Amino acid sequence: MRKIIAMLMTALLMLGAVAPALADGPIQVDVFFYDYSDTYIGSVRASLEEQLAASPDLYAFNFYDGASDQGKQSQQVDTALTRGSDLLIVNIVTTGSDEAAQNIVDAAAAADVPVVFFNREVSDAIVNFSDDVAFVGTDADEAGYMQGQMIAEYLLAEGNLEKYDLNGDKQIAYLMFRGELGNAEAFGRTKYSVQQANELLAESGYKLVPSAANQTDNTQEADGISPYYLYGNWSAATAKNLMDTALTTYALDNGDIELIIANNDDQALGAIESVNEQGYNTGAEGSAYIPVFGVDATVVAQDAINTGKMTGTIKQDAVGMASGLVFLAQNIQKGAELLDGTENFNVDEDVAKIRIPYAIFTGAAE
Amino acid sequence: MHSIGDWFNRRLQPYRALSARDKRRYWADFFLNNAIYIILLILVIYVQYYSLNVMRARNTFLSFTSIVDILKKSAAALFLALGVGGIIVLTGTDLSAGRIMGLSMLVSASLLQKPASEYASKMYPNMGTWPILAVVILVMIFGAMIGSFNGYCVAKFKLHPFIVTLATQLMLYGFILIYMTWGNNGGAPIAGLTDKYKDIVKGTFTIGKTAIPYYVVYAVIATVIMWYIWNKTTLGKNMYAVGANAEAANVSGVSVMGTTILVFTMAGALYGFSGFVESARVGSNSATAGLNAELDAIAACVIGGVSFNGGMGKISGILMGVIMLQIITVALQWLGVSTNLQYIVKGFIILVAVAIDMRKYLVKK
């Protein structure tokens, strides 16, 4: 009896070793998300699940929640590789240093499994490590530039500059809600939004200046923009509490705070909830208004914009992101090279980084 | 006037009787035991000075508007602290408080959304809006059920609440993620709350010229009820007895199991209600709802002198703790202190509070 079991086990093991060589079956795709509770990542996850589940004969897939813990995510990757994976799709937790990404790339290379990073950006060196590594994301700084463009366009629209420069000093005092410290996206959005807006406003003689209600973080680059923010850390609740306190000292009607910029929509909505209590941005006819700008275009933000509570946001295309990932997965499934047929995408020069474009959103269609 | 002088004299008698050395010790003890209040007083004076002379802001730190801002934030944070306080008196702790509140936030929001005609991304498009009172009762029962489950596991299997609530907290996060995908939602934040709901929580009445939201009143009511339970009922007395020495309490006929379950259930109901308030207060509820909220509540209790050694703590202490934690948070924002430093300062103050607490406890022993 024992012998039979032993033989069966051996046979099973051998089968297991041979299995990956079988082509044309469904491939095992393992997708690692940095945190399930992130709203935008949640919509990418929903769309990816829908697209992968649509062809069960092509893809078998597992999703993992890194819970903002790189150690946890790295272990999940190890387990997935041990279990047998054909493609790793990684939304890495740690951005800003190569260590964690390099470990994943090394482990995957040892098992001969391609890796696609997405959303949270890894360095060019990581992606150039081999042909089996790619990145799908947005240009971290682009959202900032676009937000700046949107702000400038809004202010340059007729009468708005005079209307929102409440104290007539030709300076628009803005309040900035910043995402996680050390995050490349938060950095880019904080800095380039204001920089770009000021560039476009230059001709008009107006400019954005940090409101005194911001905190000053001397550890940031002294560029006149980056050190000034309130630390909402992507969260609506935190942003609301900060805004409440800011409004005890600074007013919305005398030029203390003339414009609100947030690194993401959740924070923008938290700030709006707070100014609502002062009768601002309630969406009611004739209510006082302070322009509020976010990024992400979540459904809630879109609704807020359409009902006149919020001014504009930058659309991160969650479905586009998921489609880009599925496109690459398809290549692997067909046995083609990872980056085959990506000419129609917006790819960086010299490095396999596919950029899903952003779009300005100031109203309509949900 | 004469009698007041007399009263002072009588009060000072024991102090005068001390030797010079004992007098010095008396003051040393006084400063050590009240270190937290003294640090805070210095902080408040400094911020007040700063806001008067350096910032030249519209209001000063100790202006009525600013104090109301601090009290509003304290009121919002109070429900959780009142709940977890009882569990700490039982020598326990509750890591699931934030997530119970989070789940309650999402459930409250989803049941009280505007009709689909006004809010296109409504979670259950074909469902009407619930009566608000029904939602309050529902989420409180929800919270109480989860709380009693925690309490049952703690009492029945003799597990430390840290472990039990660590486990339930994980399970609750799973439920939160699942709940977010129900109906029409697909993981999006839940918002678009009815005006009536917002009004019941955030609507204001005015004292002088300052608007005070209703949830401050709810916090006051919750505090009074909890004060009554802690001080005037058998349950309260049993809670202190079990917390001080569970075996002795058991021997003298107190049901340790019953008391534990009831305290946890009460806490759960408070978390549930807290979620109902917080949801309307924040307006847009994502899966991070309530994340780590229990840590602030526990910190507030510790600062307010609810001892982790059990059996000690007062409602007034919790109230003070919550307010002090908010003062620290708000003061640091006024000073424009960088975020990195804020964490360090907060951590330091909590550490000092716990060290003082331990010192008092050892002296008492």
Contacts between the chains, C-beta under 8 A, distances in Angstrom:
chain1	res1	chain2	res2	distance
A	36	B	177	5.5
A	36	B	287	6.5
A	37	B	177	7.6
A	37	B	286	6.7
A	37	B	287	3.7
A	37	B	288	4.6
A	37	B	291	7.1
A	38	B	287	8.0
A	39	B	187	7.5
A	39	B	188	6.9
A	39	B	189	5.6
A	39	B	286	5.1
A	39	B	287	7.6
A	42	B	180	7.3
A	42	B	186	8.0
A	42	B	187	3.6
A	42	B	188	7.3
A	42	B	287	6.9
A	43	B	186	7.2
A	43	B	187	6.2
A	43	B	188	6.8
A	45	B	187	6.9
A	46	B	181	7.5
A	46	B	186	4.8
A	46	B	187	5.3
A	181	B	339	6.4
A	181	B	340	7.6
A	212	B	55	7.6
A	212	B	57	7.7
A	214	B	336	7.6
A	215	B	333	6.9
A	215	B	336	4.5
A	215	B	337	7.0
A	215	B	338	6.5
A	215	B	339	7.3
A	216	B	336	5.1
A	216	B	338	7.0
A	217	B	338	4.1
A	217	B	339	6.6
A	217	B	340	7.7
A	218	B	338	6.4
A	219	B	338	6.4
A	219	B	340	6.6
A	230	B	333	7.7
A	231	B	339	4.3
A	235	B	288	6.1
A	236	B	189	7.6
A	236	B	282	5.3
A	236	B	283	7.0
A	236	B	284	4.9
A	236	B	285	7.9
A	236	B	286	7.1
A	237	B	278	7.4
A	237	B	282	4.7
A	237	B	289	7.9
A	240	B	281	7.2
A	240	B	282	5.7
A	240	B	283	7.6
A	241	B	73	6.2
A	241	B	329	7.9
A	242	B	333	6.5
A	244	B	69	5.8
A	244	B	72	7.0
A	244	B	73	7.0
A	245	B	69	5.7
A	245	B	73	7.9
A	245	B	330	5.2
A	245	B	333	5.1
A	245	B	334	7.4
A	246	B	333	7.5
A	247	B	69	8.0
A	248	B	59	5.8
A	248	B	63	7.7
A	248	B	65	4.9
A	248	B	66	4.7
A	248	B	68	7.9
A	248	B	69	4.4
A	249	B	51	7.4
A	249	B	55	7.5
A	249	B	57	4.3
A	249	B	58	5.8
A	249	B	59	5.4
A	249	B	66	7.3
A	249	B	334	7.1
A	250	B	57	6.9
A	250	B	58	6.5
A	251	B	58	6.0
A	254	B	58	7.9
A	256	B	58	7.3
A	266	B	189	6.9
A	266	B	284	6.5
A	266	B	286	6.3
A	269	B	189	8.0
A	269	B	191	7.2
A	269	B	283	6.4
A	269	B	284	4.4
A	270	B	282	6.5
A	270	B	283	7.5
A	270	B	284	7.2
A	272	B	283	7.7
A	273	B	281	7.6
A	273	B	282	6.4
A	273	B	283	4.0
A	273	B	284	7.4
A	276	B	283	7.9
A	277	B	202	6.8
A	277	B	204	7.9
A	277	B	211	7.7
A	277	B	213	7.9
A	298	B	188	6.3
A	298	B	189	6.2
A	299	B	120	7.9
A	299	B	121	4.2
A	299	B	188	4.8
A	299	B	189	7.8
A	300	B	121	7.2
A	300	B	188	6.8
A	300	B	189	5.0
A	300	B	191	4.2
A	300	B	192	7.3
A	300	B	284	5.1
A	303	B	119	6.3
A	303	B	120	6.6
A	303	B	121	6.3
A	303	B	191	7.2
A	303	B	192	6.3
A	366	B	120	5.1
A	366	B	121	6.5
